[in-house]
Amino acid sequence: MSMKEVLKRLIVFLWLFKGLLIFSLICAFLSVFLNVAAPMLIGSIIDQITGSLSKQQLLSDIVLLIVLYILYSLFNWGMMAASNRIAFSSSSVLRRQLYEKLEKLPVSFYDQSTRGDLISRFINDIDFISDGFLQGLSTMLSGVATIVLTLVFMLQINLIMTAIVVISAPFTYLVARVITLRTNRYFNEQANILGKLNGYSEEMLSGIRTVKAYGYEEDAQRQFETYNQQLYTSGVKSQFYGSLANPSTRFVMNTAYAIVGAIGALLAFFSQITIGNISTFLIYSNLFSKPFTEITGVMTQLQSAVSSGKRIFTIMDLEEQSDDSDKDVLNLKKGEIDFEHVSFAYDPQKPLMKDIDLHVKAGSKVAVVGKTGAGKTTLVNLLMRFYDISSGCIRVDGHDINTVTRDSLRSSFGMVLQDTYLFEGTIAENIAYGKPDASREAIIAAAKKSGAHEFIIRLNKGYDTVLHGNSSILSQGQRQLLSITRVLLMNPRVLILDEATSSIDTVSEQHVNHAMHLLMEGKTSFIIAHRLSTIIDADLILVMEQGNIIEQGTHEELLNKNGAYAQLFNSQFA
């Protein structure tokens, strides 16, 4: 995406606030007009002082001058107030649009993106757009109006001096253009490195216990310093070249200012121009040159804003999940699952699953085992439509999952994962996360059934205890019980249990296993297992390898085959 395309899209986006934008433009024009008209009065006052003094006219001009500057200040304030309102409103709208976009993107996008980089786009990039682009645009619009109006007034005073001032302007632009082209690359680089640094920092802080446990602090520090140094280098270069713009343009304009002053003095000597007109023209010369200086000064802000805009629009242009609002709503009653000739690949060049056939009876307990990377989680991801299959068909109670809405499909499933995530809010709110309209009585009943009620009522505020994310006030076993309680309250027909007890102690495991048995009663259950002792009683065991089901049957049947499952089982109990 080119800079021109990004600028066009940012301007189109700003037009959403056309009312405020038009008001800001009107205020800007009026404030500029008044600021440009004032020097004429100043010149008239000087001529009256140096010539035949008219006290009445002098007093009248002074009062008018004061009124002009008061009105100028009011309109300038109106412009700034409207610009600030646009900046805050646009930031709010853009963040909302970005969040809505992220909700519509497939899971594959998040597999390829770091949380830190996404957070950086949410905060830093949007702030750069609102602060840099909007302020820069306001400065540029005011500057253009000032240039046009001062040019008109200067032409009324003296053509030669006006020509000198105007001729110097292209040199100012050329100097700024050369510098801007050089800084553009560094600002793009700076934005990308900042995203990487944020992503790495978030990753290290999230896994700080692991970092310390493995003595990785020095390596982590070195990697951080690498990113930080890259950010420093690109930042210094971009700011250095950006800082050259203002003094370079000032040098060109100040040189023209000195030449104009000398010519004006010469013309006054021959009585071809008044002292007041010289003073007025010098003010106009300064007003004419000032926007060039300011515009080139905000070019660095605009470059940063455009780079950030490109990062935002890159996400906005990503292909969304297909809209399925017109599809049928799944009303799952039994929980019968069928895989019919299912094939899948993350990369089309590297197929993972080939022609999988599987029938799962309603209410049965299905265990999925295999080595790491065998495709166990992928199987579940396809069932939940986190990924869409390449070919074949997956049916739930006879319904092709591609013919029903994702929301209705996923609401029919309950998931208990190894890493339980709790959200900012009370215990009760976390339990009711999947069923926010649940009554307090229903929440407590689910907690009593799972065994979580006992430790909840011992907390300071019971069910109203506020958790801050994965709060450390709860043990892993307690968090897992809350996760099971959450699913119990939803009462789905199909369960997915991803090694839910692997990271808790033996005593806690007993409580969790008891709760899970209650949870699985009468429901179709998929259990991703590493500890085979937990799935001996499964109705069906699937053994996966390289994305394919290589064996299936009960525990006894698979042991008798003396194949891959038998090897896995014996290796754990040797």
C-alpha positions as CSV (number, residue, x, y, z in Angstrom):
1,M,0.0,0.0,0.0
2,S,1.5,3.3,-1.1
3,M,1.7,6.5,0.9
4,K,-0.8,8.1,-1.5
5,E,-3.3,5.3,-0.9
6,V,-3.0,5.6,2.8
7,L,-3.4,9.3,2.8
8,K,-6.5,9.0,0.6
9,R,-8.1,6.5,3.0
10,L,-7.2,8.6,6.1
11,I,-9.0,11.6,4.5
12,V,-12.0,9.5,3.6
13,F,-12.1,8.3,7.2
14,L,-12.0,11.9,8.4
15,W,-15.0,12.7,6.3
16,L,-17.0,10.7,8.8
17,F,-16.7,13.8,11.0
18,K,-17.6,16.3,8.2
19,G,-19.6,18.6,10.4
20,L,-16.8,19.2,12.8
21,L,-14.3,19.2,9.9
22,I,-16.2,21.9,8.0
23,F,-16.6,24.0,11.2
24,S,-12.8,23.7,11.8
25,L,-12.0,24.7,8.3
26,I,-14.3,27.8,8.5
27,C,-12.7,28.8,11.8
28,A,-9.3,28.2,10.3
29,F,-10.0,30.4,7.3
30,L,-11.5,33.2,9.4
31,S,-8.7,33.2,11.9
32,V,-6.1,33.3,9.1
33,F,-7.9,36.1,7.3
34,L,-8.0,38.2,10.4
35,N,-4.4,37.5,11.2
36,V,-3.4,38.5,7.6
37,A,-5.6,41.6,7.6
38,A,-4.1,43.0,10.8
39,P,-0.7,44.0,9.3
40,M,-2.5,46.4,7.0
41,L,-3.7,48.3,10.1
42,I,-0.2,48.1,11.7
43,G,1.3,49.7,8.5
44,S,-1.4,52.4,8.6
45,I,-0.6,53.2,12.2
46,I,3.1,53.4,11.5
47,D,2.5,55.8,8.5
48,Q,0.3,58.0,10.7
49,I,3.0,58.1,13.4
50,T,5.7,58.9,10.9
51,G,3.6,61.3,8.8
52,S,0.7,63.6,9.5
53,L,-0.7,62.3,12.8
54,S,-4.4,62.0,13.1
55,K,-5.3,61.1,16.6
56,Q,-8.9,60.1,15.8
57,Q,-7.8,57.8,13.0
58,L,-5.0,56.4,15.0
59,L,-7.3,55.6,17.9
60,S,-9.8,54.1,15.6
61,D,-7.1,51.8,13.9
62,I,-5.8,50.7,17.3
63,V,-9.3,49.7,18.5
64,L,-10.0,47.9,15.3
65,L,-6.6,46.1,15.6
66,I,-7.5,44.9,19.1
67,V,-10.9,43.7,17.9
68,L,-9.3,41.9,15.0
69,Y,-6.8,40.0,17.3
70,I,-9.6,39.2,19.7
71,L,-11.7,37.7,16.9
72,Y,-8.6,35.9,15.6
73,S,-8.0,34.3,19.0
74,L,-11.7,33.2,19.2
75,F,-11.7,31.6,15.8
76,N,-8.4,30.0,16.4
77,W,-9.7,28.5,19.6
78,G,-12.8,27.2,17.7
79,M,-10.5,25.6,15.2
80,M,-8.4,23.9,17.9
81,A,-11.4,22.8,19.9
82,A,-13.0,21.2,16.8
83,S,-9.7,19.6,15.8
84,N,-9.3,18.1,19.2
85,R,-12.8,16.7,19.1
86,I,-12.1,15.2,15.8
87,A,-8.9,13.6,17.1
88,F,-10.6,12.0,20.1
89,S,-13.6,10.9,18.1
90,S,-11.6,9.5,15.3
91,S,-9.4,7.5,17.8
92,S,-12.5,6.1,19.4
93,V,-14.1,5.1,16.1
94,L,-10.9,3.7,14.6
95,R,-10.3,1.6,17.7
96,R,-13.8,0.3,17.6
97,Q,-13.6,-0.5,13.9
98,L,-10.2,-2.3,14.5
99,Y,-11.7,-4.3,17.4
100,E,-14.7,-5.3,15.3
101,K,-12.4,-6.3,12.5
102,L,-10.3,-8.5,14.8
103,E,-13.4,-10.3,16.0
104,K,-14.2,-11.2,12.4
105,L,-10.8,-12.5,11.5
106,P,-10.2,-16.3,11.5
107,V,-8.2,-18.0,14.2
108,S,-5.3,-18.5,11.7
109,F,-4.6,-14.8,11.9
110,Y,-3.9,-14.9,15.6
111,D,-1.7,-18.0,15.2
112,Q,0.5,-15.8,13.0
113,S,0.4,-12.6,15.1
114,T,1.9,-11.6,18.4
115,R,-0.4,-10.0,21.1
116,G,2.2,-7.3,21.7
117,D,2.1,-6.2,18.1
118,L,-1.7,-6.1,18.0
119,I,-1.7,-4.0,21.2
120,S,0.9,-1.7,19.7
121,R,-1.5,-1.1,16.7
122,F,-4.4,-0.5,19.1
123,I,-2.6,2.1,21.2
124,N,0.5,3.5,19.6
125,D,-0.5,3.5,15.9
126,I,-3.9,4.9,16.5
127,D,-2.5,7.6,18.7
128,F,0.1,8.5,16.0
129,I,-2.8,8.8,13.5
130,S,-4.9,11.1,15.7
131,D,-2.0,13.2,16.9
132,G,0.2,13.3,13.9
133,F,-2.2,13.2,11.0
134,L,-5.0,15.4,12.3
135,Q,-2.7,18.0,13.8
136,G,-0.5,17.9,10.7
137,L,-3.6,18.3,8.5
138,S,-4.9,21.2,10.5
139,T,-1.5,22.9,10.3
140,M,-1.3,22.3,6.5
141,L,-4.8,23.7,5.9
142,S,-4.1,26.8,7.9
143,G,-0.8,27.1,6.2
144,V,-2.2,26.9,2.7
145,A,-4.9,29.6,3.6
146,T,-2.2,31.8,5.0
147,I,0.0,31.5,1.9
148,V,-2.8,32.4,-0.5
149,L,-4.1,35.3,1.5
150,T,-0.7,36.8,2.2
151,L,0.2,36.5,-1.4
152,V,-2.9,38.5,-2.3
153,F,-2.0,41.3,0.2
154,M,1.6,41.4,-0.8
155,L,0.8,41.9,-4.5
156,Q,-1.2,45.0,-3.5
157,I,2.0,46.5,-1.9
158,N,4.8,45.7,-4.3
159,L,5.3,43.2,-7.2
160,I,9.1,43.0,-7.1
161,M,9.3,42.2,-3.4
162,T,6.5,39.7,-3.8
163,A,8.3,37.9,-6.6
164,I,11.4,37.5,-4.5
165,V,9.4,36.0,-1.6
166,V,7.5,33.7,-4.0
167,I,10.7,32.6,-5.9
168,S,12.2,31.4,-2.6
169,A,9.2,29.2,-1.8
170,P,10.1,26.4,-4.4
171,F,13.6,26.1,-2.8
172,T,12.0,25.7,0.6
173,Y,9.7,22.9,-0.8
174,L,12.6,21.1,-2.6
175,V,14.7,21.1,0.6
176,A,11.8,19.7,2.6
177,R,11.0,17.1,-0.1
178,V,14.5,15.7,-0.2
179,I,14.5,15.4,3.6
180,T,11.0,13.9,3.8
181,L,11.8,11.1,1.3
182,R,14.8,10.2,3.4
183,T,12.8,10.0,6.6
184,N,9.9,8.0,5.2
185,R,11.9,4.7,5.2
186,Y,13.0,5.2,8.7
187,F,9.5,6.0,10.1
188,N,8.2,2.8,8.5
189,E,11.1,0.9,10.0
190,Q,10.5,2.5,13.4
191,A,6.8,1.5,13.4
192,N,7.6,-2.1,12.5
193,I,10.3,-2.5,15.1
194,L,8.1,-0.9,17.8
195,G,5.5,-3.6,17.1
196,K,8.2,-6.3,17.4
197,L,9.6,-4.8,20.7
198,N,6.1,-4.6,22.2
199,G,5.4,-8.2,21.1
200,Y,8.6,-9.5,22.6
201,S,8.1,-7.5,25.8
202,E,4.6,-8.8,26.3
203,E,5.8,-12.4,25.6
204,M,8.7,-12.1,28.2
205,L,6.5,-10.5,30.9
206,S,3.8,-13.1,30.4
207,G,6.3,-15.9,30.7
208,I,8.5,-14.3,33.4
209,R,8.3,-17.4,35.6
210,T,9.5,-19.6,32.8
211,V,12.3,-17.2,31.9
212,K,13.5,-17.2,35.5
213,A,13.1,-20.9,35.9
214,Y,15.4,-21.6,32.9
215,G,17.9,-18.9,33.7
216,Y,17.0,-17.2,30.5
217,E,17.3,-13.6,31.9
218,E,20.6,-12.7,30.2
219,D,19.5,-14.1,26.8
220,A,16.1,-12.3,27.1
221,Q,17.9,-9.1,28.0
222,R,20.2,-9.4,25.0
223,Q,17.3,-10.0,22.6
224,F,15.5,-7.1,24.2
225,E,18.6,-4.9,23.8
226,T,18.8,-5.9,20.1
227,Y,15.2,-4.8,19.4
228,N,15.7,-1.7,21.6
229,Q,18.9,-0.7,19.8
230,Q,17.2,-1.2,16.4
231,L,14.4,1.0,17.6
232,Y,16.9,3.6,18.9
233,T,18.8,3.6,15.6
234,S,15.8,4.0,13.4
235,G,14.3,6.6,15.8
236,V,17.5,8.6,15.9
237,K,17.8,8.5,12.1
238,S,14.2,9.4,11.5
239,Q,14.3,12.3,14.0
240,F,17.6,13.5,12.8
241,Y,16.6,13.8,9.2
242,G,13.2,15.1,10.3
243,S,14.8,17.8,12.4
244,L,16.8,19.1,9.4
245,A,13.6,20.2,7.7
246,N,12.8,23.1,9.9
247,P,16.2,24.8,10.1
248,S,16.9,24.2,6.4
249,T,13.7,25.9,5.3
250,R,14.2,28.7,7.8
251,F,17.6,29.4,6.3
252,V,16.1,29.8,2.8
253,M,13.2,31.9,4.0
254,N,15.4,34.1,6.2
255,T,17.7,34.8,3.3
256,A,14.7,35.9,1.2
257,Y,13.5,38.0,4.2
258,A,16.9,39.9,4.3
259,I,16.8,40.5,0.6
260,V,13.2,41.9,0.7
261,G,14.2,44.2,3.6
262,A,17.1,45.6,1.6
263,I,15.0,46.2,-1.5
264,G,12.3,47.8,0.6
265,A,14.8,50.2,2.2
266,L,16.1,51.1,-1.2
267,L,12.5,51.8,-2.5
268,A,11.7,53.9,0.5
269,F,14.9,55.9,-0.1
270,F,13.4,56.9,-3.5
271,S,10.0,57.5,-1.9
272,Q,8.4,54.7,-3.9
273,I,7.0,53.0,-0.8
274,T,6.1,54.1,2.7
275,I,7.7,52.9,5.9
276,G,4.4,51.5,7.0
277,N,4.1,49.5,3.8
278,I,7.7,48.1,4.3
279,S,6.8,47.1,7.8
280,T,3.5,45.5,6.6
281,F,5.3,43.7,3.8
282,L,8.0,42.3,6.1
283,I,5.2,41.0,8.4
284,Y,3.6,39.4,5.4
285,S,6.9,38.0,4.2
286,N,7.3,36.3,7.6
287,L,3.6,35.1,7.6
288,F,4.2,33.7,4.0
289,S,7.3,31.8,5.0
290,K,6.0,30.6,8.4
291,P,3.6,28.0,6.9
292,F,6.4,26.5,4.8
293,T,8.4,26.1,8.0
294,E,5.5,24.7,9.9
295,I,4.4,22.4,7.1
296,T,7.8,20.9,6.8
297,G,8.0,20.6,10.5
298,V,4.8,18.5,10.7
299,M,5.9,16.3,7.8
300,T,7.7,14.0,10.3
301,Q,4.4,13.7,12.2
302,L,2.6,12.9,8.9
303,Q,5.2,10.3,8.0
304,S,4.7,8.6,11.3
305,A,0.9,8.8,11.0
306,V,1.0,7.4,7.5
307,S,3.2,4.5,8.6
308,S,0.8,3.8,11.4
309,G,-2.1,4.1,9.1
310,K,-0.6,1.5,6.8
311,R,-0.3,-0.9,9.7
312,I,-3.9,-0.4,10.7
313,F,-5.3,-0.6,7.1
314,T,-3.2,-3.8,6.6
315,I,-5.4,-5.5,9.2
316,M,-8.6,-3.8,7.9
317,D,-8.0,-5.2,4.5
318,L,-7.6,-8.8,5.6
319,E,-10.1,-11.3,4.5
320,E,-12.8,-11.9,7.1
321,Q,-14.6,-15.1,8.0
322,S,-17.5,-15.6,5.7
323,D,-20.8,-14.2,7.0
324,D,-23.0,-17.0,8.1
325,S,-25.9,-15.1,9.6
326,D,-28.2,-16.4,6.9
327,K,-27.4,-20.0,7.8
328,D,-29.4,-22.3,10.0
329,V,-29.2,-22.2,13.8
330,L,-28.0,-25.5,15.2
331,N,-30.2,-27.0,17.9
332,L,-28.0,-29.9,19.1
333,K,-30.0,-32.6,20.9
334,K,-28.0,-35.8,20.7
335,G,-24.4,-35.1,20.1
336,E,-23.6,-37.5,17.3
337,I,-20.4,-36.6,15.3
338,D,-19.3,-37.8,11.9
339,F,-16.2,-37.1,9.9
340,E,-16.7,-38.0,6.2
341,H,-13.6,-38.1,4.0
342,V,-12.1,-35.0,5.8
343,S,-8.9,-33.5,4.6
344,F,-7.1,-30.4,5.9
345,A,-3.9,-28.4,5.5
346,Y,-2.6,-25.3,7.1
347,D,-0.4,-24.9,4.1
348,P,-1.9,-26.1,0.8
349,Q,1.5,-27.4,-0.1
350,K,1.7,-29.5,3.1
351,P,-1.5,-31.5,3.7
352,L,-1.9,-32.5,7.3
353,M,-5.1,-34.7,7.3
354,K,-6.1,-37.0,4.5
355,D,-9.5,-38.7,4.0
356,I,-10.4,-39.1,7.7
357,D,-13.6,-41.1,8.4
358,L,-14.9,-41.2,12.0
359,H,-18.3,-42.0,13.6
360,V,-18.9,-40.9,17.2
361,K,-22.1,-42.1,18.9
362,A,-24.1,-39.7,20.9
363,G,-23.1,-39.7,24.6
364,S,-19.9,-41.6,24.1
365,K,-16.5,-40.8,25.6
366,V,-13.8,-40.4,22.9
367,A,-10.2,-40.1,23.8
368,V,-7.6,-38.6,21.3
369,V,-4.0,-39.6,21.9
370,G,-0.7,-39.3,20.1
371,K,2.7,-37.7,20.2
372,T,3.1,-33.9,20.3
373,G,2.2,-32.5,16.9
374,A,0.2,-35.6,15.9
375,G,-2.9,-33.4,15.1
376,K,-5.0,-33.9,18.2
377,T,-5.8,-30.3,18.7
378,T,-6.3,-29.8,15.0
379,L,-9.1,-32.4,15.1
380,V,-10.9,-30.3,17.7
381,N,-10.2,-27.1,15.9
382,L,-11.9,-28.5,12.8
383,L,-14.9,-29.6,14.8
384,M,-15.3,-26.1,16.3
385,R,-14.7,-24.5,12.9
386,F,-11.7,-22.6,14.1
387,Y,-10.4,-23.8,10.8
388,D,-12.4,-24.9,7.8
389,I,-11.7,-28.2,6.2
390,S,-10.2,-28.5,2.8
391,S,-12.5,-31.2,1.6
392,G,-15.0,-33.7,3.0
393,C,-17.7,-33.1,5.5
394,I,-18.2,-32.9,9.3
395,R,-21.7,-33.6,10.6
396,V,-23.2,-33.0,14.0
397,D,-26.5,-34.7,14.5
398,G,-26.6,-35.1,10.8
399,H,-26.1,-31.4,10.1
400,D,-23.2,-30.3,8.0
401,I,-21.3,-27.8,10.2
402,N,-20.8,-25.6,7.2
403,T,-24.5,-25.1,6.9
404,V,-25.1,-23.8,10.4
405,T,-23.9,-20.6,12.1
406,R,-20.6,-20.7,13.9
407,D,-22.1,-19.2,17.0
408,S,-24.8,-21.8,17.3
409,L,-22.2,-24.6,16.6
410,R,-19.7,-23.3,19.2
411,S,-22.4,-22.7,21.8
412,S,-23.2,-26.4,21.6
413,F,-19.7,-27.2,22.8
414,G,-18.1,-26.8,26.2
415,M,-14.4,-26.6,26.5
416,V,-12.1,-27.2,29.5
417,L,-8.6,-26.5,28.5
418,Q,-5.2,-27.2,30.2
419,D,-4.6,-23.5,30.6
420,T,-7.8,-22.0,32.1
421,Y,-8.3,-18.3,31.4
422,L,-10.2,-16.2,33.9
423,F,-11.3,-12.7,33.0
424,E,-11.3,-9.4,34.9
425,G,-14.5,-9.5,37.0
426,T,-16.2,-11.3,39.9
427,I,-16.2,-15.1,40.5
428,A,-19.9,-15.2,39.5
429,E,-19.3,-13.3,36.3
430,N,-16.5,-15.7,35.3
431,I,-18.7,-18.7,35.9
432,A,-21.5,-17.1,33.9
433,Y,-19.2,-16.1,31.0
434,G,-20.9,-18.5,28.6
435,K,-24.3,-17.8,30.0
436,P,-24.4,-14.2,31.2
437,D,-28.2,-14.2,31.9
438,A,-27.8,-17.0,34.4
439,S,-29.4,-16.3,37.9
440,R,-27.3,-16.3,41.1
441,E,-29.1,-19.5,42.2
442,A,-28.1,-21.3,38.9
443,I,-24.5,-20.2,39.3
444,I,-24.3,-21.4,42.9
445,A,-26.0,-24.7,42.0
446,A,-23.4,-25.3,39.3
447,A,-20.6,-24.5,41.7
448,K,-22.0,-26.9,44.3
449,K,-22.2,-29.6,41.7
450,S,-18.6,-29.1,40.6
451,G,-17.2,-28.8,44.1
452,A,-16.1,-25.2,43.6
453,H,-18.7,-23.8,46.1
454,E,-16.6,-24.8,49.1
455,F,-13.5,-22.7,48.3
456,I,-15.6,-19.8,46.8
457,I,-17.5,-19.1,50.0
458,R,-14.2,-19.0,51.9
459,L,-13.0,-16.1,49.8
460,N,-13.3,-12.6,51.2
461,K,-16.4,-11.7,49.2
462,G,-17.5,-15.1,48.1
463,Y,-19.0,-15.1,44.6
464,D,-18.4,-11.3,44.4
465,T,-14.7,-11.6,44.8
466,V,-13.1,-9.7,42.0
467,L,-10.4,-11.6,39.9
468,H,-7.8,-9.7,38.0
469,G,-7.3,-12.0,35.0
470,N,-5.6,-15.3,36.0
471,S,-5.6,-14.1,39.6
472,S,-2.9,-15.6,41.8
473,I,-5.3,-15.8,44.7
474,L,-6.5,-19.0,43.2
475,S,-4.6,-22.2,42.7
476,Q,-4.5,-24.0,39.4
477,G,-6.9,-26.6,40.6
478,Q,-9.4,-23.9,41.8
479,R,-9.2,-22.2,38.4
480,Q,-9.8,-25.5,36.7
481,L,-12.9,-26.1,38.9
482,L,-14.2,-22.6,37.9
483,S,-13.7,-23.6,34.3
484,I,-15.7,-26.8,34.8
485,T,-18.4,-24.9,36.7
486,R,-18.6,-22.5,33.7
487,V,-19.3,-25.4,31.4
488,L,-21.7,-27.1,33.8
489,L,-23.8,-23.9,33.8
490,M,-23.9,-23.9,30.0
491,N,-24.9,-27.6,29.9
492,P,-23.7,-28.2,26.3
493,R,-24.3,-31.5,24.5
494,V,-20.6,-32.0,23.5
495,L,-17.6,-31.5,25.6
496,I,-13.9,-31.0,24.7
497,L,-11.4,-31.6,27.5
498,D,-7.8,-30.8,26.6
499,E,-5.7,-32.5,29.3
500,A,-7.5,-30.6,31.9
501,T,-5.7,-32.2,34.9
502,S,-2.2,-32.3,33.6
503,S,-1.0,-29.2,35.5
504,I,-2.5,-29.7,38.9
505,D,-1.5,-31.6,42.0
506,T,-2.8,-35.1,42.9
507,V,-5.3,-34.0,45.6
508,S,-6.7,-31.3,43.3
509,E,-6.8,-33.8,40.5
510,Q,-9.2,-36.0,42.5
511,H,-11.6,-33.1,42.9
512,V,-11.3,-32.0,39.3
513,N,-11.8,-35.6,38.0
514,H,-14.9,-36.0,40.1
515,A,-16.3,-32.7,38.7
516,M,-15.4,-33.8,35.2
517,H,-17.2,-37.1,35.6
518,L,-20.3,-35.2,36.6
519,L,-19.8,-32.9,33.7
520,M,-19.5,-35.8,31.1
521,E,-22.6,-37.6,32.2
522,G,-24.9,-38.2,29.2
523,K,-22.7,-36.0,27.0
524,T,-20.5,-36.7,24.0
525,S,-17.0,-36.0,25.2
526,F,-13.7,-35.5,23.3
527,I,-10.7,-35.9,25.6
528,I,-7.2,-34.9,24.4
529,A,-5.0,-37.0,26.7
530,H,-1.3,-37.4,27.3
531,R,-1.7,-39.5,30.5
532,L,-3.3,-42.7,29.1
533,S,-4.3,-43.8,32.6
534,T,-7.1,-41.2,32.5
535,I,-8.8,-42.6,29.4
536,I,-8.8,-46.4,29.9
537,D,-12.6,-46.4,30.3
538,A,-13.1,-44.4,27.1
539,D,-15.7,-45.8,24.6
540,L,-13.4,-45.0,21.7
541,I,-9.7,-44.2,21.6
542,L,-8.3,-42.5,18.5
543,V,-4.5,-42.8,18.0
544,M,-3.2,-40.0,15.8
545,E,0.1,-39.6,13.9
546,Q,1.0,-36.9,11.5
547,G,-2.6,-35.6,11.3
548,N,-4.2,-39.0,10.6
549,I,-6.0,-41.6,12.7
550,I,-3.8,-44.7,12.5
551,E,-5.7,-46.7,15.1
552,Q,-9.1,-46.6,16.8
553,G,-10.9,-48.8,19.3
554,T,-11.3,-49.5,23.0
555,H,-8.4,-49.7,25.4
556,E,-8.5,-53.5,25.4
557,E,-8.9,-53.8,21.6
558,L,-5.9,-51.5,21.0
559,L,-3.7,-53.3,23.5
560,N,-4.5,-56.6,21.8
561,K,-3.4,-55.1,18.4
562,N,0.0,-54.4,20.0
563,G,0.4,-51.4,17.7
564,A,1.1,-47.7,18.3
565,Y,-1.3,-47.4,21.3
566,A,0.2,-50.4,23.0
567,Q,3.7,-48.9,22.6
568,L,2.5,-45.5,24.0
569,F,0.7,-47.2,26.9
570,N,3.6,-49.5,27.8
571,S,6.1,-46.7,27.6
572,Q,4.2,-44.8,30.3
573,F,3.8,-47.8,32.6
574,A,7.1,-49.6,31.9
